[in-house]
Amino acid sequence: MSNSNLGNAAFDRLVDEFLLERWGFNPTEATFEGIHDFDCDLEQLDQSSLDLYFQKEESLLYKLDEFKKNCALSDERMLDLLVLECNLKKDIVSEKLFNRHRRDPSIYISLAVFSCMALLLRDFAAREVRHKALISRLKKIPHLLQQGMDNLHDAASIPPVWVKMGASSARAAQKFFSEIILNESMRA
């Protein structure tokens, strides 16, 4: 096996591990991307989970840098590496600069809505399977919102525009849960 093939195979394994980790941390994103292994799960956004996730992203950046220095990769894999590296840097810098999980109330409300919406938009599985996942996520929403309240404890650091966005998201979420979810449950 050539040096490039060995590098490509190792890089593919690293990306697969990263995607499983990412989807496990972001089950709503996984559902939207057509990965249904996490459909019954909901994001865990307590501070220790957030810290661990961003530590893992920083560790992956280090590993990607090692790949660039030490492994021969095909042009296609090198492009994948550069895109992944830029995406990770964006996530890490954004979290450090804006600290949105501690300052943006709309994150938690939007996740509650989109985690359920993702299960209803496409018929990727039988209705009963999607409803089981929907019920599982609905049961976990109070915990997600509690994590949001815990993370947002320093109201002085929340920009007023983010407070307005959170209030607007809450009104839209109320309509979504009272109308769309109720209608979906009637169709079951």
Order of alpha helices (4+ residues) and beta strands (2+ residues): alpha-alpha-alpha-alpha-alpha-alpha-alpha-alpha-alpha
